[in-house]
Amino acid sequence: MVKETLSSSSKSILGPMILLLLLSFINLLFHVFFFGFVNGQIEELTSISFFSILFSLELILNFIILGIIPYGFLNQKRGSYYTIVGFFTFSLIYNLSSVLYYQENILIYYLLFTASLVALMYLLMSHVISIFIPLETSKDEIEDLEPEFLQIGDYILNKQQIKMRNDTMQTLYYFSKGSSEKGTPCTKPKQYEISYNKRTNVPYLKKKKSTEKK
């Protein structure tokens, strides 16, 4: 009997999603209200220049990314991750260029540049990457893991003795995110192979075909 545990990932997703949404909203707020209307840079949208194109693109992408961030985190799409990274990379370049181009409000552009840099560094952290690409890079490295127990990304294989209705004991194997209160970390039994949930990419054990036929 093999049980696939879908540990609630909402807590690990909520924090990074809110942080990136906040940084994106602050970036948009400053560009639209402060630089656009207060300083009159919105007038650049009516002219054709290198920085007017960048300014227009920054506004458009910022509006779009506010929708892509929650969609990407909730659906754990690899493409959304690369899109979010691409936006903050562009925002980083734009804010750095603005520091060199505009003579006023350099401090604010520095702050926006720093915010974009923080967002990029945060996106490159392993626990954020694992939300979008949790296991793809570790599938070919399973044999090289520590012998004490099997760990794939943030998921650890556990075993637990379960008493059945006929009073027999059966071993239950399941993956948990981090340590499990009831189970004991273990290695992969030989008669099982590792598979992955197509929607969540969470690992689970299933009996090998040769074992099932016996």
N, CA and C atoms as a LAMMPS dump frame, in Angstrom:
ITEM: TIMESTEP
0
ITEM: NUMBER OF ATOMS
642
ITEM: BOX BOUNDS ff ff ff
-5.0000000000000000e+02 5.0000000000000000e+02
-5.0000000000000000e+02 5.0000000000000000e+02
-5.0000000000000000e+02 5.0000000000000000e+02
ITEM: ATOMS id mol type element x y z
1 1 1 N 0.862 -1.195 0
2 1 2 C 0 0 0
3 1 3 C 0.888 1.231 0
4 2 1 N 0.688 2.067 -0.989
5 2 2 C 1.498 3.276 -1.108
6 2 3 C 0.582 4.478 -1.084
7 3 1 N 0.907 5.432 -0.3
8 3 2 C 0.084 6.639 -0.185
9 3 3 C 0.858 7.838 -0.664
10 4 1 N 0.242 8.638 -1.523
11 4 2 C 0.853 9.877 -2.014
12 4 3 C 0.321 11.023 -1.193
13 5 1 N 1.2 11.709 -0.506
14 5 2 C 0.778 12.832 0.325
15 5 3 C 0.972 14.132 -0.407
16 6 1 N -0.112 14.887 -0.507
17 6 2 C -0.044 16.206 -1.127
18 6 3 C -0.015 17.226 0.003
19 7 1 N 1.166 17.45 0.551
20 7 2 C 1.292 18.389 1.658
21 7 3 C 0.898 19.77 1.201
22 8 1 N 0.219 20.468 2.079
23 8 2 C -0.289 21.769 1.674
24 8 3 C 0.855 22.725 1.424
25 9 1 N 0.922 23.175 0.151
26 9 2 C 2.015 24.071 -0.245
27 9 3 C 1.581 25.524 -0.237
28 10 1 N 0.338 25.771 0.223
29 10 2 C -0.17 27.143 0.185
30 10 3 C 0.661 28.08 1.048
31 11 1 N 1.163 27.562 2.196
32 11 2 C 1.939 28.423 3.091
33 11 3 C 3.261 28.823 2.45
34 12 1 N 3.915 27.859 1.778
35 12 2 C 5.209 28.156 1.169
36 12 3 C 5.055 29.015 -0.076
37 13 1 N 3.88 28.957 -0.714
38 13 2 C 3.633 29.733 -1.927
39 13 3 C 3.204 31.155 -1.584
40 14 1 N 2.42 31.303 -0.522
41 14 2 C 1.813 32.593 -0.197
42 14 3 C 2.844 33.674 0.083
43 15 1 N 3.88 33.35 0.855
44 15 2 C 4.892 34.342 1.214
45 15 3 C 5.616 34.932 0.022
46 16 1 N 6.254 34.086 -0.82
47 16 2 C 6.945 34.612 -2.006
48 16 3 C 6.011 35.353 -2.951
49 17 1 N 4.782 34.86 -3.111
50 17 2 C 3.838 35.494 -4.03
51 17 3 C 3.486 36.905 -3.559
52 18 1 N 3.201 37.056 -2.268
53 18 2 C 2.847 38.371 -1.728
54 18 3 C 4.018 39.336 -1.831
55 19 1 N 5.232 38.854 -1.538
56 19 2 C 6.414 39.717 -1.605
57 19 3 C 6.635 40.245 -3.018
58 20 1 N 6.56 39.367 -4.017
59 20 2 C 6.792 39.785 -5.4
60 20 3 C 5.666 40.684 -5.906
61 21 1 N 4.437 40.398 -5.493
62 21 2 C 3.317 41.274 -5.858
63 21 3 C 3.5 42.661 -5.255
64 22 1 N 3.972 42.708 -4.019
65 22 2 C 4.194 43.986 -3.344
66 22 3 C 5.278 44.794 -4.048
67 23 1 N 6.385 44.143 -4.404
68 23 2 C 7.472 44.836 -5.101
69 23 3 C 7.017 45.327 -6.474
70 24 1 N 6.214 44.521 -7.164
71 24 2 C 5.695 44.927 -8.478
72 24 3 C 4.739 46.101 -8.352
73 25 1 N 3.88 46.055 -7.333
74 25 2 C 2.908 47.128 -7.138
75 25 3 C 3.602 48.434 -6.778
76 26 1 N 4.615 48.366 -5.918
77 26 2 C 5.368 49.57 -5.552
78 26 3 C 6.04 50.165 -6.778
79 27 1 N 6.619 49.305 -7.604
80 27 2 C 7.277 49.763 -8.832
81 27 3 C 6.279 50.464 -9.753
82 28 1 N 5.096 49.856 -9.906
83 28 2 C 4.056 50.444 -10.755
84 28 3 C 3.537 51.746 -10.158
85 29 1 N 3.337 51.764 -8.853
86 29 2 C 2.797 52.947 -8.182
87 29 3 C 3.703 54.155 -8.373
88 30 1 N 5 53.961 -8.2
89 30 2 C 5.948 55.06 -8.356
90 30 3 C 5.987 55.551 -9.8
91 31 1 N 5.971 54.629 -10.754
92 31 2 C 6.074 55.038 -12.153
93 31 3 C 4.816 55.752 -12.642
94 32 1 N 3.649 55.249 -12.248
95 32 2 C 2.402 55.838 -12.741
96 32 3 C 2.086 57.151 -12.035
97 33 1 N 2.09 57.148 -10.717
98 33 2 C 1.627 58.312 -9.973
99 33 3 C 2.73 59.33 -9.705
100 34 1 N 3.893 58.864 -9.301
101 34 2 C 4.937 59.822 -8.949
102 34 3 C 5.656 60.347 -10.186
103 35 1 N 6.239 59.438 -10.963
104 35 2 C 6.996 59.877 -12.136
105 35 3 C 6.075 60.306 -13.274
106 36 1 N 4.938 59.604 -13.43
107 36 2 C 4.054 59.906 -14.543
108 36 3 C 3.312 61.212 -14.394
109 37 1 N 2.614 61.378 -13.27
110 37 2 C 1.742 62.539 -13.111
111 37 3 C 2.397 63.676 -12.329
112 38 1 N 3.14 63.351 -11.29
113 38 2 C 3.758 64.407 -10.488
114 38 3 C 4.899 65.066 -11.239
115 39 1 N 5.757 64.275 -11.844
116 39 2 C 6.93 64.823 -12.537
117 39 3 C 6.714 65.013 -14.038
118 40 1 N 5.564 64.616 -14.531
119 40 2 C 5.252 64.866 -15.929
120 40 3 C 5.919 63.938 -16.924
121 41 1 N 6.471 62.831 -16.465
122 41 2 C 7.102 61.905 -17.402
123 41 3 C 6.078 61.175 -18.256
124 42 1 N 4.809 61.24 -17.868
125 42 2 C 3.762 60.619 -18.664
126 42 3 C 3.682 61.256 -20.045
127 43 1 N 4.175 62.505 -20.153
128 43 2 C 4.18 63.188 -21.446
129 43 3 C 5.124 62.511 -22.434
130 44 1 N 6.075 61.747 -21.918
131 44 2 C 7.01 61.064 -22.805
132 44 3 C 6.325 59.997 -23.645
133 45 1 N 5.15 59.554 -23.193
134 45 2 C 4.427 58.54 -23.949
135 45 3 C 3.969 59.064 -25.298
136 46 1 N 3.812 60.395 -25.416
137 46 2 C 3.375 60.985 -26.684
138 46 3 C 4.539 61.249 -27.619
139 47 1 N 5.752 61.113 -27.135
140 47 2 C 6.931 61.325 -27.977
141 47 3 C 7.57 59.984 -28.306
142 48 1 N 8.403 60.012 -29.319
143 48 2 C 9.097 58.79 -29.727
144 48 3 C 10.577 58.95 -29.417
145 49 1 N 11.009 58.233 -28.416
146 49 2 C 12.417 58.23 -28.04
147 49 3 C 12.721 56.904 -27.369
148 50 1 N 13.981 56.665 -27.149
149 50 2 C 14.392 55.4 -26.536
150 50 3 C 13.781 55.235 -25.152
151 51 1 N 13.827 56.291 -24.337
152 51 2 C 13.317 56.195 -22.975
153 51 3 C 11.796 56.229 -22.914
154 52 1 N 11.147 56.849 -23.898
155 52 2 C 9.685 56.81 -23.919
156 52 3 C 9.198 55.396 -24.214
157 53 1 N 9.924 54.69 -25.084
158 53 2 C 9.586 53.293 -25.383
159 53 3 C 9.808 52.421 -24.151
160 54 1 N 10.933 52.64 -23.472
161 54 2 C 11.218 51.88 -22.252
162 54 3 C 10.176 52.151 -21.173
163 55 1 N 9.794 53.442 -21.039
164 55 2 C 8.811 53.821 -20.028
165 55 3 C 7.462 53.165 -20.313
166 56 1 N 7.054 53.181 -21.589
167 56 2 C 5.786 52.555 -21.984
168 56 3 C 5.825 51.053 -21.743
169 57 1 N 6.941 50.429 -22.116
170 57 2 C 7.088 48.983 -21.95
171 57 3 C 7.088 48.591 -20.481
172 58 1 N 7.726 49.415 -19.663
173 58 2 C 7.765 49.154 -18.217
174 58 3 C 6.364 49.176 -17.628
175 59 1 N 5.546 50.154 -18.033
176 59 2 C 4.179 50.247 -17.518
177 59 3 C 3.337 49.057 -17.957
178 60 1 N 3.426 48.708 -19.247
179 60 2 C 2.627 47.599 -19.783
180 60 3 C 3.002 46.285 -19.107
181 61 1 N 4.307 46.022 -19.032
182 61 2 C 4.772 44.774 -18.421
183 61 3 C 4.421 44.706 -16.941
184 62 1 N 4.459 45.856 -16.274
185 62 2 C 4.146 45.88 -14.848
186 62 3 C 2.688 45.527 -14.591
187 63 1 N 1.796 46.03 -15.45
188 63 2 C 0.384 45.667 -15.325
189 63 3 C 0.187 44.172 -15.565
190 64 1 N 0.849 43.64 -16.595
191 64 2 C 0.701 42.223 -16.941
192 64 3 C 1.245 41.321 -15.842
193 65 1 N 2.395 41.702 -15.277
194 65 2 C 3.06 40.834 -14.298
195 65 3 C 2.25 40.7 -13.021
196 66 1 N 1.41 41.699 -12.715
197 66 2 C 0.557 41.613 -11.526
198 66 3 C -0.45 40.471 -11.642
199 67 1 N -0.751 40.067 -12.876
200 67 2 C -1.621 38.91 -13.078
201 67 3 C -0.842 37.616 -13.221
202 68 1 N 0.346 37.709 -13.816
203 68 2 C 1.155 36.506 -14.043
204 68 3 C 1.696 35.942 -12.732
205 69 1 N 2.062 36.813 -11.789
206 69 2 C 2.642 36.339 -10.521
207 69 3 C 1.69 35.402 -9.769
208 70 1 N 0.436 35.81 -9.477
209 70 2 C -0.448 34.859 -8.781
210 70 3 C -0.782 33.637 -9.623
211 71 1 N -0.947 33.828 -10.945
212 71 2 C -1.235 32.682 -11.816
213 71 3 C -0.086 31.683 -11.795
214 72 1 N 1.138 32.2 -11.895
215 72 2 C 2.305 31.329 -11.925
216 72 3 C 2.509 30.578 -10.629
217 73 1 N 2.323 31.263 -9.498
218 73 2 C 2.519 30.603 -8.206
219 73 3 C 1.438 29.564 -7.933
220 74 1 N 0.193 29.898 -8.24
221 74 2 C -0.905 28.981 -7.941
222 74 3 C -0.902 27.763 -8.852
223 75 1 N -0.448 27.932 -10.099
224 75 2 C -0.427 26.821 -11.051
225 75 3 C 0.951 26.195 -11.209
226 76 1 N 1.966 26.807 -10.589
227 76 2 C 3.336 26.283 -10.601
228 76 3 C 3.82 26.011 -12.025
229 77 1 N 3.692 27.04 -12.869
230 77 2 C 4.085 26.927 -14.267
231 77 3 C 5.527 27.383 -14.455
232 78 1 N 6.313 26.534 -15.112
233 78 2 C 7.714 26.859 -15.367
234 78 3 C 7.831 28.124 -16.219
235 79 1 N 6.965 28.253 -17.242
236 79 2 C 7.006 29.42 -18.116
237 79 3 C 6.729 30.713 -17.368
238 80 1 N 5.834 30.648 -16.378
239 80 2 C 5.522 31.835 -15.581
240 80 3 C 6.731 32.278 -14.775
241 81 1 N 7.489 31.311 -14.281
242 81 2 C 8.697 31.643 -13.507
243 81 3 C 9.682 32.417 -14.369
244 82 1 N 9.93 31.927 -15.59
245 82 2 C 10.864 32.612 -16.479
246 82 3 C 10.341 33.993 -16.877
247 83 1 N 9.013 34.119 -17.018
248 83 2 C 8.417 35.417 -17.347
249 83 3 C 8.616 36.411 -16.209
250 84 1 N 8.404 35.961 -14.969
251 84 2 C 8.584 36.834 -13.806
252 84 3 C 10.039 37.261 -13.668
253 85 1 N 10.956 36.304 -13.86
254 85 2 C 12.387 36.628 -13.813
255 85 3 C 12.736 37.629 -14.91
256 86 1 N 12.172 37.428 -16.107
257 86 2 C 12.427 38.335 -17.223
258 86 3 C 11.935 39.74 -16.944
259 87 1 N 10.756 39.855 -16.309
260 87 2 C 10.224 41.181 -15.997
261 87 3 C 11.126 41.924 -15.022
262 88 1 N 11.508 41.271 -13.936
263 88 2 C 12.336 41.95 -12.939
264 88 3 C 13.737 42.243 -13.474
265 89 1 N 14.205 41.435 -14.426
266 89 2 C 15.481 41.741 -15.085
267 89 3 C 15.348 43.009 -15.917
268 90 1 N 14.245 43.102 -16.674
269 90 2 C 13.99 44.305 -17.471
270 90 3 C 13.821 45.521 -16.567
271 91 1 N 13.07 45.343 -15.472
272 91 2 C 12.848 46.444 -14.534
273 91 3 C 14.162 46.9 -13.91
274 92 1 N 15.04 45.95 -13.646
275 92 2 C 16.357 46.271 -13.091
276 92 3 C 17.152 47.143 -14.061
277 93 1 N 17.151 46.742 -15.335
278 93 2 C 17.883 47.494 -16.365
279 93 3 C 17.261 48.871 -16.57
280 94 1 N 15.919 48.923 -16.584
281 94 2 C 15.23 50.198 -16.795
282 94 3 C 15.522 51.182 -15.663
283 95 1 N 15.432 50.713 -14.428
284 95 2 C 15.671 51.608 -13.289
285 95 3 C 17.123 52.061 -13.219
286 96 1 N 18.044 51.177 -13.601
287 96 2 C 19.448 51.566 -13.636
288 96 3 C 19.685 52.603 -14.73
289 97 1 N 19.047 52.416 -15.891
290 97 2 C 19.166 53.389 -16.981
291 97 3 C 18.568 54.73 -16.586
292 98 1 N 17.471 54.69 -15.829
293 98 2 C 16.818 55.923 -15.391
294 98 3 C 17.692 56.711 -14.43
295 99 1 N 18.463 56 -13.612
296 99 2 C 19.398 56.675 -12.707
297 99 3 C 20.403 57.49 -13.507
298 100 1 N 20.855 56.934 -14.635
299 100 2 C 21.856 57.614 -15.459
300 100 3 C 21.24 58.685 -16.357
301 101 1 N 19.943 58.515 -16.715
302 101 2 C 19.318 59.404 -17.697
303 101 3 C 18.679 60.624 -17.049
304 102 1 N 17.901 60.407 -15.974
305 102 2 C 17.177 61.51 -15.351
306 102 3 C 18.05 62.202 -14.306
307 103 1 N 17.905 63.497 -14.218
308 103 2 C 18.706 64.286 -13.285
309 103 3 C 18.041 64.409 -11.912
310 104 1 N 16.73 64.19 -11.865
311 104 2 C 16.001 64.341 -10.613
312 104 3 C 15.54 62.977 -10.099
313 105 1 N 15.247 62.951 -8.81
314 105 2 C 14.689 61.754 -8.165
315 105 3 C 15.577 60.521 -8.329
316 106 1 N 16.883 60.75 -8.346
317 106 2 C 17.816 59.638 -8.515
318 106 3 C 17.696 58.655 -7.351
319 107 1 N 17.46 59.179 -6.144
320 107 2 C 17.358 58.321 -4.969
321 107 3 C 16.212 57.32 -5.107
322 108 1 N 15.08 57.8 -5.632
323 108 2 C 13.924 56.92 -5.787
324 108 3 C 14.21 55.841 -6.823
325 109 1 N 14.883 56.214 -7.911
326 109 2 C 15.252 55.21 -8.913
327 109 3 C 16.233 54.199 -8.334
328 110 1 N 17.108 54.659 -7.461
329 110 2 C 18.018 53.74 -6.779
330 110 3 C 17.228 52.743 -5.925
331 111 1 N 16.209 53.24 -5.244
332 111 2 C 15.38 52.37 -4.409
333 111 3 C 14.624 51.353 -5.262
334 112 1 N 14.096 51.811 -6.41
335 112 2 C 13.399 50.896 -7.313
336 112 3 C 14.363 49.88 -7.917
337 113 1 N 15.575 50.337 -8.22
338 113 2 C 16.612 49.434 -8.716
339 113 3 C 16.928 48.373 -7.661
340 114 1 N 17.045 48.799 -6.408
341 114 2 C 17.318 47.87 -5.309
342 114 3 C 16.174 46.884 -5.126
343 115 1 N 14.929 47.376 -5.257
344 115 2 C 13.761 46.5 -5.121
345 115 3 C 13.756 45.423 -6.201
346 116 1 N 14.098 45.812 -7.436
347 116 2 C 14.166 44.842 -8.534
348 116 3 C 15.278 43.83 -8.299
349 117 1 N 16.393 44.303 -7.761
350 117 2 C 17.52 43.416 -7.474
351 117 3 C 17.156 42.415 -6.378
352 118 1 N 16.472 42.893 -5.344
353 118 2 C 16.029 42.012 -4.262
354 118 3 C 15.069 40.953 -4.796
355 119 1 N 14.139 41.374 -5.67
356 119 2 C 13.184 40.431 -6.257
357 119 3 C 13.899 39.355 -7.069
358 120 1 N 14.89 39.757 -7.861
359 120 2 C 15.644 38.791 -8.663
360 120 3 C 16.408 37.815 -7.782
361 121 1 N 17.07 38.331 -6.761
362 121 2 C 17.825 37.464 -5.854
363 121 3 C 16.889 36.491 -5.138
364 122 1 N 15.702 36.978 -4.785
365 122 2 C 14.721 36.123 -4.112
366 122 3 C 14.219 35.031 -5.053
367 123 1 N 14 35.386 -6.323
368 123 2 C 13.529 34.414 -7.306
369 123 3 C 14.55 33.321 -7.575
370 124 1 N 15.824 33.619 -7.353
371 124 2 C 16.883 32.646 -7.607
372 124 3 C 17.166 31.756 -6.399
373 125 1 N 16.448 31.969 -5.302
374 125 2 C 16.62 31.113 -4.126
375 125 3 C 15.98 29.753 -4.381
376 126 1 N 16.576 28.72 -3.827
377 126 2 C 16.168 27.344 -4.139
378 126 3 C 14.714 27.059 -3.761
379 127 1 N 14.245 27.576 -2.621
380 127 2 C 12.879 27.26 -2.209
381 127 3 C 11.842 27.944 -3.092
382 128 1 N 12.203 29.056 -3.729
383 128 2 C 11.285 29.702 -4.677
384 128 3 C 11.305 28.955 -6.007
385 129 1 N 12.499 28.58 -6.463
386 129 2 C 12.612 27.816 -7.71
387 129 3 C 11.846 26.506 -7.596
388 130 1 N 11.896 25.868 -6.415
389 130 2 C 11.246 24.565 -6.238
390 130 3 C 9.73 24.65 -6.359
391 131 1 N 9.159 25.85 -6.192
392 131 2 C 7.717 26.011 -6.375
393 131 3 C 7.338 25.796 -7.83
394 132 1 N 8.185 26.293 -8.74
395 132 2 C 7.908 26.201 -10.173
396 132 3 C 8.576 24.982 -10.809
397 133 1 N 9.807 24.67 -10.373
398 133 2 C 10.552 23.554 -10.945
399 133 3 C 11.013 22.682 -9.776
400 134 1 N 10.066 22.024 -9.077
401 134 2 C 10.42 21.369 -7.827
402 134 3 C 11.31 20.155 -7.944
403 135 1 N 11.126 19.362 -9
404 135 2 C 11.814 18.078 -9.019
405 135 3 C 12.534 17.753 -10.309
406 136 1 N 12.353 18.548 -11.337
407 136 2 C 12.892 18.194 -12.64
408 136 3 C 14.402 17.993 -12.611
409 137 1 N 15.102 18.819 -11.842
410 137 2 C 16.556 18.738 -11.849
411 137 3 C 17.079 17.605 -10.981
412 138 1 N 16.219 17.007 -10.154
413 138 2 C 16.71 15.958 -9.277
414 138 3 C 16.332 14.545 -9.704
415 139 1 N 15.565 14.381 -10.759
416 139 2 C 15.132 13.055 -11.175
417 139 3 C 16.299 12.166 -11.582
418 140 1 N 17.31 12.747 -12.206
419 140 2 C 18.456 11.97 -12.664
420 140 3 C 19.517 11.797 -11.583
421 141 1 N 19.266 12.381 -10.401
422 141 2 C 20.273 12.33 -9.35
423 141 3 C 19.813 11.516 -8.149
424 142 1 N 18.717 10.778 -8.299
425 142 2 C 18.144 10.062 -7.169
426 142 3 C 19.115 9.02 -6.61
427 143 1 N 19.864 8.352 -7.486
428 143 2 C 20.766 7.297 -7.042
429 143 3 C 21.93 7.838 -6.227
430 144 1 N 22.211 9.135 -6.354
431 144 2 C 23.356 9.719 -5.662
432 144 3 C 22.993 10.321 -4.309
433 145 1 N 21.746 10.139 -3.885
434 145 2 C 21.329 10.742 -2.629
435 145 3 C 21.885 9.972 -1.435
436 146 1 N 21.78 10.581 -0.264
437 146 2 C 22.31 9.973 0.948
438 146 3 C 21.639 8.63 1.214
439 147 1 N 22.397 7.622 1.71
440 147 2 C 21.84 6.289 1.927
441 147 3 C 20.886 6.203 3.115
442 148 1 N 20.948 7.153 4.05
443 148 2 C 20.108 7.073 5.239
444 148 3 C 18.621 7.156 4.892
445 149 1 N 18.277 8.045 3.987
446 149 2 C 16.886 8.172 3.557
447 149 3 C 16.854 8.853 2.193
448 150 1 N 15.742 8.689 1.534
449 150 2 C 15.573 9.253 0.192
450 150 3 C 14.951 10.637 0.292
451 151 1 N 15.611 11.612 -0.294
452 151 2 C 15.087 12.974 -0.325
453 151 3 C 15.145 13.487 -1.748
454 152 1 N 14.021 14.013 -2.23
455 152 2 C 13.934 14.59 -3.568
456 152 3 C 13.436 16.022 -3.417
457 153 1 N 14.317 16.971 -3.637
458 153 2 C 13.946 18.364 -3.404
459 153 3 C 13.66 18.572 -1.922
460 154 1 N 12.471 19.084 -1.625
461 154 2 C 12.065 19.295 -0.234
462 154 3 C 11.33 18.087 0.345
463 155 1 N 11.133 17.04 -0.464
464 155 2 C 10.315 15.905 -0.052
465 155 3 C 11.17 14.747 0.453
466 156 1 N 10.788 14.186 1.602
467 156 2 C 11.501 13.079 2.234
468 156 3 C 10.595 11.853 2.248
469 157 1 N 11.174 10.7 1.875
470 157 2 C 10.411 9.454 1.894
471 157 3 C 10.331 8.925 3.325
472 158 1 N 9.107 8.594 3.756
473 158 2 C 8.878 8.056 5.097
474 158 3 C 8.176 6.708 5.012
475 159 1 N 8.334 5.924 6.065
476 159 2 C 7.575 4.679 6.178
477 159 3 C 6.874 4.649 7.528
478 160 1 N 5.728 3.989 7.537
479 160 2 C 4.928 3.929 8.756
480 160 3 C 4.191 2.599 8.8
481 161 1 N 4.183 1.963 9.945
482 161 2 C 3.481 0.699 10.121
483 161 3 C 2.006 0.97 10.407
484 162 1 N 1.143 0.398 9.566
485 162 2 C -0.299 0.602 9.692
486 162 3 C -0.97 -0.734 10.035
487 163 1 N -1.854 -0.711 11.028
488 163 2 C -2.596 -1.914 11.391
489 163 3 C -3.847 -2.017 10.533
490 164 1 N -3.976 -3.126 9.8
491 164 2 C -5.101 -3.323 8.901
492 164 3 C -6.3 -3.887 9.671
493 165 1 N -7.439 -4.016 8.978
494 165 2 C -8.656 -4.514 9.616
495 165 3 C -8.529 -5.97 10.054
496 166 1 N -7.709 -6.729 9.332
497 166 2 C -7.512 -8.139 9.685
498 166 3 C -6.396 -8.325 10.707
499 167 1 N -6.031 -7.23 11.374
500 167 2 C -5.015 -7.225 12.437
501 167 3 C -3.598 -7.473 11.94
502 168 1 N -3.383 -7.414 10.648
503 168 2 C -2.024 -7.537 10.114
504 168 3 C -1.403 -6.146 9.999
505 169 1 N -0.097 -6.116 10.057
506 169 2 C 0.638 -4.86 9.942
507 169 3 C 1.165 -4.702 8.522
508 170 1 N 1.029 -3.519 7.973
509 170 2 C 1.515 -3.252 6.626
510 170 3 C 2.303 -1.943 6.619
511 171 1 N 3.343 -1.919 5.804
512 171 2 C 4.198 -0.734 5.733
513 171 3 C 3.647 0.258 4.719
514 172 1 N 3.475 1.469 5.149
515 172 2 C 2.975 2.549 4.291
516 172 3 C 4.135 3.474 3.944
517 173 1 N 4.361 3.7 2.66
518 173 2 C 5.415 4.61 2.198
519 173 3 C 4.779 5.887 1.667
520 174 1 N 5.322 7.019 2.053
521 174 2 C 4.797 8.291 1.563
522 174 3 C 5.877 9.365 1.654
523 175 1 N 5.731 10.383 0.804
524 175 2 C 6.642 11.529 0.814
525 175 3 C 6.008 12.663 1.608
526 176 1 N 6.799 13.3 2.43
527 176 2 C 6.334 14.471 3.169
528 176 3 C 7.29 15.625 2.913
529 177 1 N 6.757 16.822 2.949
530 177 2 C 7.593 18.004 2.762
531 177 3 C 8.232 18.338 4.104
532 178 1 N 9.505 18.042 4.228
533 178 2 C 10.179 18.188 5.505
534 178 3 C 9.978 16.936 6.346
535 179 1 N 10.161 17.058 7.643
536 179 2 C 10.041 15.906 8.534
537 179 3 C 8.58 15.557 8.776
538 180 1 N 8.34 14.273 9.036
539 180 2 C 6.989 13.789 9.305
540 180 3 C 6.867 13.425 10.775
541 181 1 N 5.738 13.769 11.389
542 181 2 C 5.546 13.49 12.809
543 181 3 C 5.309 12.001 13.071
544 182 1 N 4.64 11.318 12.15
545 182 2 C 4.264 9.922 12.374
546 182 3 C 5.233 8.938 11.718
547 183 1 N 5.764 9.307 10.551
548 183 2 C 6.609 8.382 9.816
549 183 3 C 8.076 8.478 10.186
550 184 1 N 8.847 7.516 9.649
551 184 2 C 10.293 7.48 9.848
552 184 3 C 10.978 7.592 8.494
553 185 1 N 11.93 8.515 8.317
554 185 2 C 12.647 8.622 7.037
555 185 3 C 13.289 7.292 6.656
556 186 1 N 13.232 6.95 5.377
557 186 2 C 13.754 5.661 4.937
558 186 3 C 14.251 5.754 3.5
559 187 1 N 14.902 4.685 3.055
560 187 2 C 15.355 4.59 1.667
561 187 3 C 14.254 3.971 0.819
562 188 1 N 14.423 4.022 -0.483
563 188 2 C 13.415 3.471 -1.391
564 188 3 C 13.493 1.949 -1.407
565 189 1 N 12.38 1.264 -1.141
566 189 2 C 12.383 -0.197 -1.242
567 189 3 C 12.572 -0.644 -2.694
568 190 1 N 13.234 -1.787 -2.879
569 190 2 C 13.602 -2.236 -4.225
570 190 3 C 12.394 -2.527 -5.108
571 191 1 N 11.293 -2.967 -4.508
572 191 2 C 10.133 -3.36 -5.32
573 191 3 C 9.294 -2.173 -5.79
574 192 1 N 9.711 -0.967 -5.413
575 192 2 C 8.975 0.228 -5.825
576 192 3 C 9.832 1.117 -6.719
577 193 1 N 9.165 1.933 -7.51
578 193 2 C 9.841 2.94 -8.313
579 193 3 C 9.196 4.294 -8.055
580 194 1 N 9.939 5.336 -8.389
581 194 2 C 9.462 6.695 -8.115
582 194 3 C 8.692 7.237 -9.31
583 195 1 N 7.55 7.806 -9.033
584 195 2 C 6.753 8.467 -10.061
585 195 3 C 6.392 9.855 -9.549
586 196 1 N 5.764 10.658 -10.433
587 196 2 C 5.473 12.054 -10.076
588 196 3 C 4.048 12.415 -10.469
589 197 1 N 3.393 13.12 -9.59
590 197 2 C 2.062 13.613 -9.895
591 197 3 C 2.145 14.614 -11.042
592 198 1 N 1.357 14.415 -12.08
593 198 2 C 1.455 15.254 -13.28
594 198 3 C 1.085 16.708 -13.005
595 199 1 N 0.191 16.933 -12.065
596 199 2 C -0.27 18.302 -11.813
597 199 3 C 0.646 19.047 -10.848
598 200 1 N 1.022 18.377 -9.745
599 200 2 C 1.798 19.05 -8.705
600 200 3 C 3.281 18.721 -8.744
601 201 1 N 3.642 17.668 -9.505
602 201 2 C 5.041 17.221 -9.587
603 201 3 C 5.563 16.699 -8.249
604 202 1 N 4.657 16.309 -7.371
605 202 2 C 5.038 15.726 -6.08
606 202 3 C 5.379 14.252 -6.29
607 203 1 N 6.468 13.75 -5.697
608 203 2 C 6.844 12.348 -5.902
609 203 3 C 5.982 11.389 -5.093
610 204 1 N 5.866 10.161 -5.582
611 204 2 C 5.225 9.092 -4.826
612 204 3 C 5.782 7.766 -5.314
613 205 1 N 5.59 6.715 -4.531
614 205 2 C 6.086 5.392 -4.894
615 205 3 C 4.972 4.564 -5.513
616 206 1 N 5.334 3.774 -6.495
617 206 2 C 4.402 2.798 -7.046
618 206 3 C 5.185 1.524 -7.331
619 207 1 N 4.481 0.398 -7.276
620 207 2 C 5.154 -0.878 -7.474
621 207 3 C 5.662 -0.998 -8.906
622 208 1 N 6.833 -1.6 -9.029
623 208 2 C 7.382 -1.828 -10.364
624 208 3 C 6.482 -2.791 -11.128
625 209 1 N 6.482 -2.66 -12.446
626 209 2 C 5.615 -3.495 -13.277
627 209 3 C 5.913 -4.974 -13.085
628 210 1 N 7.187 -5.303 -12.989
629 210 2 C 7.569 -6.702 -12.803
630 210 3 C 7.035 -7.246 -11.487
631 211 1 N 6.964 -6.347 -10.466
632 211 2 C 6.464 -6.754 -9.154
633 211 3 C 4.959 -6.94 -9.18
634 212 1 N 4.274 -6.058 -9.957
635 212 2 C 2.814 -6.119 -10.02
636 212 3 C 2.328 -7.387 -10.698
637 213 1 N 3.107 -7.917 -11.664
638 213 2 C 2.693 -9.1 -12.407
639 213 3 C 2.791 -10.366 -11.569
640 214 1 N 3.712 -10.341 -10.581
641 214 2 C 3.928 -11.539 -9.765
642 214 3 C 2.749 -11.791 -8.836
